[in-house]
Amino acid sequence: SGKSKGQFYTPAEVSRVIAQVIGIGEAQTTAQTTVYDPTCGSGSLLLKVADEAAANVTVYGQEKDAATSGLARMNMILHGNATARIAQGNTLTSPRFLEGNEALKTFDYVVANPPFSDKAWMTGLDPGFDVHERFSAFGVPPAKQGDYAYLLHIVRSLRSTGKGACILPH
């Protein structure tokens, strides 16, 4: 489903493994614990990670496709996460979760299954002038390496004590 748009569903088994890798099930979570998926699709990965937490956590997600972001909001409501914040828009060119005007909001946990080999990741973005400083520490990813761009966004979105897991192609 969604493959014609370049969207791929994250299987439940993979989502459970990701939740276990980040250790959210053993962590002392509270409602102030934050979980973010910058490429959330329909929200299935976020839901699995939130379900693994010992307490209700605060969920954030962003999805590029308008219809799919609406589906993610609906899934959050249907699965008991009505307060989840799901934003629509391109995470790399226009991240929606910010502290103040420019700094990226940071999270306790970041998980993602970003679009593989996104060759158009720079469209609408001047990576040499990234106000969010995602590419300053490790350099600007090559034009055809969108996977690396998403990974750098994830790293920049983690709190200093945060944990993340991301599905990337070999």
C-alpha positions in Angstrom: 0.0 0.0 0.0 1.4 3.4 -0.9 4.2 2.0 -3.0 3.2 4.0 -6.0 4.0 7.2 -4.0 7.3 5.8 -2.7 5.7 5.0 0.6 6.3 1.7 2.4 4.6 0.4 5.5 6.9 -0.6 8.4 6.0 -4.2 9.4 4.8 -4.6 13.0 7.7 -7.0 13.7 10.3 -4.5 12.6 8.6 -1.8 14.6 8.8 -4.0 17.7 12.5 -4.7 17.1 13.1 -0.9 16.9 11.3 -0.3 20.1 13.4 -3.0 21.8 16.6 -1.6 20.3 16.0 1.8 21.8 15.1 0.3 25.1 11.9 2.2 25.7 10.2 -0.8 27.4 12.7 -0.8 30.2 13.0 3.0 30.6 11.3 4.9 33.3 8.9 6.8 30.9 6.4 9.5 31.9 4.0 11.7 30.0 6.9 14.1 29.6 8.9 11.4 27.7 8.9 12.4 24.0 9.0 10.1 20.9 9.4 11.5 17.4 9.3 10.1 13.9 10.3 12.6 11.2 8.9 10.4 8.4 5.9 8.9 10.2 3.8 7.8 7.3 0.6 6.3 8.7 2.1 6.3 12.3 2.5 2.5 12.7 6.1 2.7 13.9 5.2 5.5 16.4 2.3 3.5 17.7 4.4 0.4 18.3 7.1 2.3 20.1 4.5 4.1 22.3 2.9 0.8 23.1 6.2 -0.6 24.3 6.6 2.3 26.8 5.8 1.6 30.5 3.7 4.8 30.7 1.9 7.0 28.2 4.5 9.1 26.3 4.1 12.3 24.2 4.2 11.4 20.5 5.3 13.7 17.6 5.4 12.9 13.9 5.8 14.6 10.6 4.8 13.3 7.2 5.3 14.8 3.8 2.1 13.5 2.1 -1.1 15.3 3.2 -3.4 12.3 2.9 -1.0 10.0 4.8 -0.5 12.5 7.6 -4.3 12.6 7.9 -4.2 8.8 8.2 -1.5 9.1 10.9 -3.7 11.5 12.9 -6.7 9.2 12.6 -4.5 6.2 13.6 -3.3 8.0 16.7 -6.9 8.8 17.8 -8.1 5.2 17.1 -5.2 3.7 19.1 -5.6 5.9 22.2 -3.0 8.6 21.3 -5.4 11.5 20.7 -2.9 14.0 22.0 -0.2 13.0 19.4 1.1 15.9 17.4 1.3 14.9 13.7 2.4 17.7 11.3 2.3 17.7 7.6 5.2 18.9 5.5 8.7 18.0 4.3 10.9 17.3 7.3 14.1 18.2 5.6 13.0 21.5 4.0 10.5 22.6 6.6 10.7 20.8 10.0 7.5 21.6 12.0 8.8 20.9 15.5 11.0 23.8 16.6 12.1 25.5 19.8 11.8 29.2 19.2 12.1 30.2 15.6 15.0 28.1 14.3 16.3 25.4 16.7 15.0 21.9 16.1 13.0 20.5 19.0 14.9 17.6 20.6 13.4 14.4 21.8 14.1 11.5 24.1 13.5 8.9 21.4 13.6 9.3 17.6 12.6 6.4 15.3 12.2 6.4 11.5 11.8 4.5 8.4 12.7 7.3 5.9 12.2 7.0 2.2 15.1 5.0 0.8 17.5 6.6 -1.7 15.6 9.9 -1.8 17.4 11.6 -4.7 15.4 14.8 -4.5 16.1 15.5 -0.8 17.7 18.8 -1.6 14.8 20.2 -3.5 13.8 23.5 -1.8 16.8 23.3 0.6 20.2 24.9 0.5 22.1 22.5 2.7 25.1 24.9 2.9 22.8 27.3 4.7 20.8 25.0 7.0 19.6 27.2 9.9 18.9 24.0 11.9 22.6 23.0 11.7 22.0 19.4 10.8 24.9 19.2 8.3 27.5 21.3 10.2 29.1 18.5 12.2 29.3 15.7 9.7 29.0 17.5 6.4 26.4 17.9 3.6 25.2 14.6 2.3 25.8 13.9 -1.4 22.9 15.0 -3.7 21.8 11.4 -4.2 22.1 10.3 -0.6 18.9 11.3 1.0 19.2 8.5 3.5 22.2 10.2 5.1 20.3 13.5 5.2 17.5 11.9 7.2 20.0 10.3 9.5 21.6 13.6 10.2 18.2 15.2 10.9 17.5 12.3 13.4 20.8 12.8 15.1 20.2 16.5 15.4 16.7 15.9 16.8 17.9 13.8 19.7 18.5 15.1 23.2 22.0 14.6 24.5 20.7 11.6 26.5 18.3 10.5 23.7 18.2 7.2 21.8 17.3 6.7 18.2 16.8 3.9 15.7 16.5 4.2 11.9 15.9 1.8 9.1 18.4 2.4 6.3 19.2 0.5 3.1 22.5 -1.4 3.0 
